[in-house]
Amino acid sequence: MSLLNVINDILDFSKIQSGKVDLVMVHYDFYAFLDSIDSLVRSLIKDKDIIYDQIIEGDLPQYLFGSDVRLRQIIINLLGNAVKFTSKGFVSLKVSSDDTSIHFSISDTGIGIQEKDMAVLFNPFTQVDMMQNRAREGTGLGLSITKSLVEQMGGEISVESVYGEGTVFYVSIPKISGNEDLIDQTALQEFTITAPEAKILVVDDNLINLNVAAGLLRQHQIEADTAGSGRQAIDLIKNNSYDLVFMDHMMPELDGVETTRLLRSEGIEVPIIAFTANAISEVKDEFLAAGMNDLLIKPIKRTWLNKIIRDWLPPEKLIISRDNITLQGEEAGPLWQSLEQIEGLSVSAGLEKAAGQRDLYEKSLKLLINEIDKCEKNLNWFLDAEDMHNFTIEVHGLKGSLASIGVLELSEEAGALEKAASGAGGEKPDTEYCILNLPLFLEKLLFLKEGLIKAFSIKNLTGENTDLSPDLLVQLEEIFSGMKQAFSQTHFQDIDEGLKKLHALDLKGTLQEEIEKIRDAVIMMDYKGAEGIMNDFCTANPLSS
């Protein structure tokens, strides 16, 4: 330990004791804060034989008001101690929140603390168990400073430990909401990761989730492949060399866990990230046991996606810079003003989930209109047939879609239906609850659909120039012909290549919308529907002279 660190510790303690500690209160991005903690701790671990994990439980506020500098000092000091006193096993940071507080727990499988030392643990100039810790230098001021800072912030700190097995520190601080508009923009500079050479597959049976995930990956200059089922994913993975796979959990026929087990049984070692709305630790254990490598919570938060990309893509394919991500899309106009009027729809929350990309968010809203029709039909059918398994899968997907676009209250109602239908907690499915509550839920859903249709009717989608040049006609004819042949042979690699060629054309306006319809049908393996769209398009726009 350097002399400078010792002096800094003593000066900090002196300030705290005299009441002169600096608690500079600012508005800050809590997601970016946690991401910086994660990066720093991983650098501390270096070559130690321990695993570090950052666990987020439930939803966290993105913006907070408080002393981010002092909070970082608190958390880093506790995590630094955990790393220092742990030679094997794990160190973890778990973060959660409730109505009034932000909660942190820092766990390790290190040497632990003897019961006789617990009473003096937070006393200044005390380092417990000096014989065992003689090789680990320190002033003994760290925990005293940490406790004083926590209390200065109006929070609480406590500790549990089993000597020889490990320690858990608990910290709670007041939860004070921050304002994004008041954040110092120079402080928002954070690492931006791009990986244009990376090859990623996103697997999900829900088009809105696929759209959001693929759109967020494009911000990293990654053009992801997509699959709408476990079977399709297996075929694509066997025929491509992917660097990373995002695997939805709940899908019909083969779910994400079953798909992963099949892949691992055949010796396929590509990193697989569970893509799920279920963040409870028991589910994560199931994912890891099946051979998955990590977990990404839906709806996706950009900071956590950054972390997954950084942790699991090959380092040689990562390009890291310190530039802010540029938000894309048109300025707010009549469409967005109309969307703001839809009851229950939070445009700001939806845009936040889409990382500010208006084009991406707009497409998700359009996809939801079609999904509502499908879900209304399926949910009624599954309930009439008392097929609560597929009812659960359907309403689970809808729950995620609604959360992704900012319909939060209705998403919670979908979650309640999912919980009842699945028999959460080991109980039998509560079919009666679903029968009583589904009609009102669907009524609200249809009201949302009508609002979206009305909003999009305001936007003139036909005013753009869609004249097709002869060269473009020829290219489309060749691509359509090749894809139709691939459909007939169910040749997934050729189908995928066809989609990539369509995307490479960089079409605009209504023509692009037609191509997106083809893509959406292909993702859902509705090849007959995709071919029908192609035929209708060719009839309206003759491709041959």
Secondary structure, 3 states (H helix, E strand, C coil): CCHHHHHHHHHHHHHHHCCCCCCCCEEEEHHHHHHHHHHHHHHHHCCCEEEEEEEECCCCCCEEEECHHHHHHHHHHHHHHHHHCCCEEEEEEEEEECCCEEEEEEEECCCCCCHHHHHHCCCCCCCCCCCCCCCCCCCCCHHHHHHHHHHHCCCEEEEEEECCCEEEEEEEEECCECCHHHCCHHHHCCCEEECCCCCEEEECCCHHHHHHHHHHHHCCCCCCEEECCHHHHHHHHHHCCCCEEEEECCCCCCCHHHHHHHHHHCCCCCCEEEEECCCCHHHHHHHHHHCCCEEEECCCCHHHHHHHHHHHCCHHHCEEECCCCCCCCCCCCHHHHHHHCCCCCCHHHHHHHCCCCHHHHHHHHHHHHHHHHHHHHHHHHHHHCCCHHHHHHHHHHHHHHHHHHCCHHHHHHHHHHHHHHHCHHHCCCCHHHHHHHHHHHHHHHHHHHHHHHHHHHHCCCCCCCCCCCHHHHHHHHHHHHHHHHHHHHCCHHHHHHHHHHHHHCCCCHHHHHHHHHHHHHHHCCCHHHHHHHHHHHHHHCCCCC
